[in-house]
């Protein structure tokens, strides 16, 4: 993790939960836990739907990988969202939640045959990641009448604020020539409804990204129609619309983004007689990220060459800072307005020196027993957790609109940790201490 700025003038983020609420929650649910804001999730889902209401076929396919919790996905379902799945278990969850075939997008890569077979069984829309997967899919599961293909234009993807990512270095998608040939082959094999998909940059904090990506895909759709006779019926802009993890960053404006896509649509697709193309998105981070936080407590202080705050959460609960050097804002609850005049490394208890939520972070004085709210963990927070060091994964809670709290995933127990040894008797005499 890169060292962070050490100024005592620290910009703030306001938590969606109060200290009083946390004290009340603690009576039933001990820290650490991930907490989600129902009100924020619902308001954001409404905004996304409104931003693309100009497109009759629009649908947001929530990226299940970001926050695979059925209680939260059910909320999004109320606003017409589908599921973007990338694995067998995600497909199983979407199917169990009652999503219809057209409500499930299967965007995977290096896909095992059994996953394609299950996707076909539940009639999910398959988004092929590679040219060779056409033959592979045909052999293992058959070619469906509706299919999407993932495009990788290669090169460097640039916007006005600089280079955003390097698609040419990415493992995903068909090349330009492959996608044209792929559409010809799929058409000959009986595909009747075609879609396009691309993911060119991650966590963009700019309103430019979707409109520029849309331009690439819209122009490709017109070219495909001219060269193959195929009329693309839906274009999936995938994810990549990010959130402002740092308080000084300006948030994306989904209304501006939606209108930017509309303008490009009318500029490219409408004149080509393709004004019936549906627009899909697969946002995980934008849909859920700001509406979740990791709640932990300071349980130790350490005074050596640096000042450390030891928490009851660790990288097993939130690994983004440890593996990416990702910034997550931290609020010391009850001290929101205090001067940030103490420099800390905020750590967990893993036997890894990278197990740090913050390095050289300026905070108010932290006392043992203080609640710390680590912001913006609603996507790729709990879902990236793991059991290294035998750490057990935390509970997930939903802060309801009426202020009550609902358990939406219980915390793991030692019995869960050892469950995969249930086939043998090596641990038969273990005493569970839940």
C-alpha positions in Angstrom: 0.0 0.0 0.0 1.3 3.4 -0.9 1.8 5.9 2.0 -1.1 8.2 2.3 -1.0 12.0 2.7 -0.3 13.0 6.3 -1.9 16.5 6.5 -4.0 17.1 9.5 -6.5 18.8 7.3 -8.5 15.7 6.5 -11.6 15.7 4.3 -14.5 13.7 5.7 -17.2 11.2 4.6 -20.4 11.0 6.6 -21.3 7.4 7.6 -24.9 6.3 7.0 -25.0 4.9 10.5 -24.7 6.7 13.9 -22.7 5.9 16.9 -25.9 5.4 18.9 -27.1 2.9 16.3 -23.8 1.0 16.5 -24.0 0.8 20.2 -27.5 -0.7 19.9 -26.4 -3.1 17.2 -23.6 -4.3 19.4 -26.1 -5.7 21.9 -27.0 -8.4 19.4 -24.2 -8.5 16.9 -20.5 -8.1 17.8 -18.0 -6.5 15.6 -16.7 -6.9 13.0 -19.5 -7.0 10.5 -20.4 -5.6 7.1 -23.4 -3.2 7.3 -25.5 -2.1 4.3 -27.8 0.9 3.8 -31.2 -0.2 2.4 -32.3 3.5 1.8 -29.1 4.3 -0.1 -29.4 1.1 -2.2 -33.0 1.8 -3.2 -32.4 5.4 -4.0 -29.4 4.6 -6.2 -31.3 1.8 -8.0 -34.1 4.3 -8.8 -31.5 6.8 -10.2 -29.9 4.3 -12.5 -33.3 3.2 -13.9 -34.2 6.9 -14.5 -30.9 7.7 -16.1 -31.4 5.1 -18.9 -35.2 5.4 -19.1 -34.8 6.9 -22.6 -34.0 3.3 -23.8 -37.0 1.1 -23.8 -35.0 -2.1 -23.4 -32.6 -0.9 -20.7 -31.7 -3.3 -18.0 -29.1 -3.3 -15.2 -27.6 -6.8 -14.6 -26.1 -6.5 -11.1 -22.7 -8.0 -10.9 -23.3 -10.7 -8.4 -19.5 -11.1 -7.8 -19.5 -7.7 -6.1 -21.9 -8.6 -3.3 -23.3 -12.1 -3.6 -26.1 -11.7 -0.9 -29.6 -12.8 -1.9 -31.3 -10.3 0.4 -29.5 -7.4 -1.3 -30.1 -8.8 -4.8 -33.8 -9.2 -4.0 -33.9 -5.4 -3.3 -32.4 -4.7 -6.7 -34.8 -7.1 -8.4 -37.7 -4.8 -7.3 -36.3 -2.2 -9.6 -36.1 -4.5 -12.6 -32.4 -5.5 -12.2 -31.2 -8.8 -13.5 -28.1 -10.7 -12.5 -24.6 -10.7 -14.1 -23.1 -14.1 -13.1 -19.6 -15.4 -13.7 -19.6 -18.8 -12.1 -21.8 -21.9 -11.4 -22.7 -20.8 -7.8 -23.7 -17.3 -9.0 -25.9 -18.9 -11.6 -27.4 -21.2 -9.0 -28.1 -18.2 -6.7 -29.8 -16.2 -9.5 -31.9 -19.2 -10.5 -32.9 -19.9 -6.9 -34.0 -16.2 -6.5 -36.4 -16.7 -9.4 -34.7 -14.7 -12.1 -36.0 -15.8 -15.5 -33.6 -16.9 -18.2 -33.5 -13.4 -19.8 -32.8 -11.9 -16.4 -29.5 -13.7 -16.1 -26.3 -12.8 -18.1 -23.5 -15.3 -17.9 -20.2 -13.4 -18.5 -17.4 -15.9 -17.7 -14.0 -16.8 -19.0 -12.0 -20.0 -19.2 -15.4 -21.5 -18.6 -15.8 -25.2 -17.6 -18.2 -27.3 -19.7 -20.5 -28.0 -16.8 -21.1 -24.2 -16.2 -22.1 -23.7 -19.9 -24.4 -26.7 -19.5 -26.1 -25.3 -16.5 -26.4 -21.9 -18.1 -28.1 -23.5 -21.0 -30.4 -25.5 -18.7 -31.7 -22.3 -17.0 -31.7 -20.4 -20.3 -29.3 -17.7 -19.2 -27.9 -15.4 -21.9 -24.4 -16.6 -22.5 -21.7 -14.0 -23.2 -18.9 -15.7 -25.0 -15.4 -14.6 -24.0 -13.4 -16.2 -26.7 -13.6 -17.2 -30.4 -12.6 -20.8 -29.6 -15.6 -21.0 -27.2 -18.0 -21.1 -30.1 -16.9 -24.7 -30.9 -16.5 -25.6 -27.3 -20.0 -24.4 -26.4 -21.5 -26.2 -29.4 -19.9 -29.5 -28.3 -20.6 -29.3 -24.6 -24.0 -27.6 -24.5 -25.2 -26.6 -28.0 -25.6 -23.2 -29.5 -28.6 -21.2 -28.2 -30.7 -18.9 -30.3 -29.6 -15.8 -28.3 -26.0 -15.2 -27.6 -23.6 -12.3 -26.8 -19.9 -11.9 -27.6 -17.3 -10.0 -25.6 -15.2 -7.5 -27.6 -11.6 -6.5 -26.9 -10.4 -3.7 -29.2 -6.8 -4.0 -28.0 -4.4 -1.1 -27.6 -4.7 1.6 -24.9 -8.0 3.0 -23.8 -7.8 6.8 -23.3 -10.0 9.5 -22.1 -9.5 13.2 -21.7 -8.0 12.8 -18.3 -5.4 10.3 -19.5 -4.9 6.5 -20.0 -7.6 4.5 -18.2 -6.6 1.0 -19.0 -4.8 -1.3 -21.4 -7.3 -3.7 -23.1 -4.5 -5.1 -25.2 -3.0 -6.6 -22.0 -6.3 -8.0 -20.9 -7.3 -11.7 -21.1 -10.9 -10.9 -22.0 -12.7 -10.9 -25.3 -12.6 -11.4 -29.1 -10.3 -9.3 -31.3 -11.9 -7.1 -34.0 -11.4 -9.7 -36.8 -12.5 -12.6 -34.5 -15.8 -11.0 -33.6 -16.8 -10.4 -37.2 -15.9 -14.0 -38.1 -17.5 -15.2 -34.9 -20.8 -13.5 -35.8 -20.8 -15.1 -39.3 -20.2 -18.5 -37.8 -22.9 -18.1 -35.1 -25.4 -16.8 -37.6 -24.8 -19.9 -39.7 -25.3 -22.1 -36.7 -28.8 -20.7 -36.1 -28.3 -17.8 -33.7 -31.2 -15.3 -34.1 -30.5 -12.7 -31.4 -27.1 -11.2 -31.0 -25.5 -9.0 -28.3 -22.2 -7.2 -27.8 -20.3 -6.7 -24.6 -17.1 -5.0 -23.5 -15.3 -4.1 -20.4 -12.4 -1.7 -21.0 -11.6 0.0 -17.7 -12.2 -0.6 -14.0 -13.5 1.8 -11.4 -13.5 4.9 -13.6 -14.4 8.1 -11.7 -15.4 10.1 -14.7 -18.7 10.7 -16.6 -16.9 10.1 -19.9 -16.3 6.3 -19.7 -19.7 4.9 -20.6 -20.3 7.3 -23.5 -16.8 6.6 -25.0 -17.2 2.8 -24.5 -20.7 3.1 -26.1 -19.2 4.8 -29.1 -16.8 1.9 -29.6 -19.5 -0.7 -29.4 -22.1 1.2 -31.4 -19.7 1.7 -34.3 -18.9 -2.0 -34.1 -22.6 -2.9 -34.1 -23.1 -0.9 -37.3 -20.0 -2.5 -38.9 -21.2 -6.0 -38.0 -24.6 -5.2 -39.6 -22.9 -4.1 -42.8 -20.4 -7.0 -43.0 -22.4 -10.0 -41.6 -26.1 -9.0 -42.0 -26.5 -9.5 -38.3 -28.6 -6.9 -36.4 -27.4 -6.5 -32.9 -30.4 -6.5 -30.5 -28.6 -5.5 -27.2 -25.4 -3.8 -26.3 -23.9 -4.5 -22.8 -21.7 -1.7 -21.4 -20.7 -4.0 -18.6 -19.3 -2.4 -15.4 -16.4 0.0 -14.8 -18.4 2.9 -13.6 -16.6 3.6 -10.3 -17.2 5.3 -7.0 -15.2 8.0 -5.2 -13.4 6.1 -2.5 -11.5 9.3 -1.5 -13.6 12.2 0.0 -11.9 14.7 -2.3 -12.9 12.9 -5.4 -16.0 14.0 -7.3 -18.7 11.3 -7.6 -19.9 10.0 -10.9 -23.2 11.5 -12.0 -25.3 8.6 -13.4 -27.8 11.1 -14.9 -25.0 12.7 -16.9 -23.6 9.3 -17.9 -27.0 8.1 -19.1 -27.6 11.2 -21.1 -24.1 10.9 -22.6 -24.8 7.4 -23.8 -28.2 8.6 -25.3 -26.4 11.3 -27.3 -24.0 8.7 -28.8 -26.9 6.3 -29.5 -28.7 9.0 -31.4 -25.5 10.0 -33.3 -24.5 6.4 -34.4 -27.3 3.8 -34.0 -30.4 5.9 -34.9 -29.1 7.0 -38.4 -28.2 3.3 -39.1 -31.8 2.2 -38.4 -30.8 0.5 -35.2 -32.9 2.6 -32.8 -34.4 -0.5 -31.2 -31.1 -1.8 -29.7 -31.5 -2.4 -25.9 -28.8 -1.0 -23.6 -27.6 -3.2 -20.7 -25.2 -2.5 -17.9 -23.5 -4.8 -15.3 -22.6 -2.5 -12.5 -21.6 -3.9 -9.1 -19.4 -1.3 -7.5 -21.6 1.6 -8.5 -24.8 -0.1 -7.4 -23.6 -1.2 -4.0 -20.2 0.1 -3.1 -21.0 3.3 -1.2 -23.9 1.6 0.6 -21.8 -0.8 2.6 -19.2 -0.3 5.4 -17.1 -2.6 7.5 -17.7 -1.9 11.2 -14.8 -2.8 13.5 -13.5 -1.9 16.9 -10.1 -0.7 18.1 -8.9 -3.4 20.5 -5.2 -2.7 20.8 -2.7 0.1 20.5 1.0 -0.4 19.7 3.7 2.2 20.1 7.0 1.2 18.4 8.6 2.9 15.4 5.1 3.9 14.3 1.8 4.2 16.0 -0.6 1.3 15.3 -4.3 0.7 15.9 -5.2 -3.0 16.0 -8.7 -3.9 15.0 -10.9 -6.9 15.5 -11.4 -6.9 11.7 -8.5 -7.9 9.3 -7.8 -8.3 5.6 -9.9 -11.5 5.7 -12.9 -9.1 6.1 -11.6 -6.6 3.5 -8.6 -7.4 1.4 -8.6 -4.6 -1.1 -6.1 -2.4 0.8 -3.8 -5.4 1.3 -3.7 -6.6 -2.3 -4.3 -3.3 -4.3 -3.1 -0.6 -1.9 -6.7 0.6 -2.2 -7.9 3.5 -0.2 -10.9 3.2 2.1 -11.9 6.2 4.2 -12.1 5.6 7.9 -14.3 7.4 10.4 -13.7 7.2 14.1 -17.3 7.2 15.4 -18.1 9.9 17.9 -15.1 11.9 16.8 -16.2 12.9 13.3 -15.6 16.6 14.0 -12.3 16.2 15.9 -9.0 17.3 14.5 -7.1 14.6 12.6 -3.8 15.2 14.4 -2.7 11.6 15.0 -0.9 9.5 12.4 -1.7 5.7 12.5 -1.3 2.5 10.7 -4.7 0.8 11.1 -4.2 -3.0 11.1 -5.7 -6.4 11.5 -4.3 -9.5 13.2 -3.2 -11.6 10.2 0.3 -12.9 10.1 0.9 -10.7 7.1 2.5 -7.2 7.2 0.2 -6.1 4.4 -2.8 -6.6 6.7 -3.4 -2.8 7.0 -6.5 -0.9 6.3 -4.6 2.4 6.3 -0.9 3.5 6.4 0.1 6.8 7.9 -3.5 7.8 8.1 -4.3 11.0 9.9 -7.2 10.4 12.3 -8.4 11.8 15.6 -7.0 10.2 18.7 -8.2 6.6 18.7 -8.9 4.9 22.0 -9.3 1.2 22.6 -13.1 0.5 22.3 -13.7 3.1 19.6 -15.9 2.0 16.7 -14.2 2.5 13.3 -16.3 2.7 10.2 -14.4 1.7 7.1 -16.3 3.2 4.2 -17.3 2.0 0.7 -17.1 -1.8 1.3 -20.5 -2.6 -0.2 -18.9 -4.1 -3.3 -15.9 -6.3 -3.4 -15.7 -6.2 0.4 -17.2 -9.2 2.0 -17.2 -11.1 -1.3 -13.4 -11.1 -1.5 -13.0 -12.4 2.0 -11.1 -15.6 2.8 -10.1 -17.9 5.7 -6.4 -17.4 5.9 -5.0 -17.9 9.4 -8.2 -19.7 10.1 -10.0 -16.4 10.3 -13.8 -16.7 10.2 -15.8 -14.5 8.0 -18.1 -11.9 9.6 -21.8 -11.4 9.5 -23.6 -9.1 7.1 -26.3 -6.8 8.4 -28.9 -4.6 6.7 -29.8 -1.2 8.1 -33.4 -1.0 7.2 -35.2 2.1 6.1 -37.1 2.2 9.4 -33.8 2.1 11.4 -34.1 -1.5 12.4 -31.3 -4.0 11.6 -31.7 -7.4 9.8 -29.2 -10.2 9.8 -28.7 -11.1 6.1 -25.7 -13.5 6.6 -24.7 -15.0 9.9 -21.0 -15.0 10.9 -19.0 -18.2 10.3 -18.3 -20.6 13.1 -15.4 -23.0 13.6 -17.9 -25.7 12.5 -18.2 -24.0 9.1 -14.4 -23.8 8.8 -14.0 -27.5 9.4 -17.1 -28.5 7.4 -15.0 -29.7 4.3 -13.5 -32.4 6.5 -16.8 -34.0 7.2 -15.9 -37.0 5.0 -13.2 -38.2 7.4 -12.7 -38.9 11.1 -9.4 -37.0 11.6 -11.2 -34.3 13.5 -14.0 -36.4 15.0 -13.1 -35.6 18.6 -12.9 -31.8 18.1 -14.9 -29.8 20.6 -16.8 -26.9 18.9 -16.4 -23.6 20.6 -18.8 -21.4 18.7 
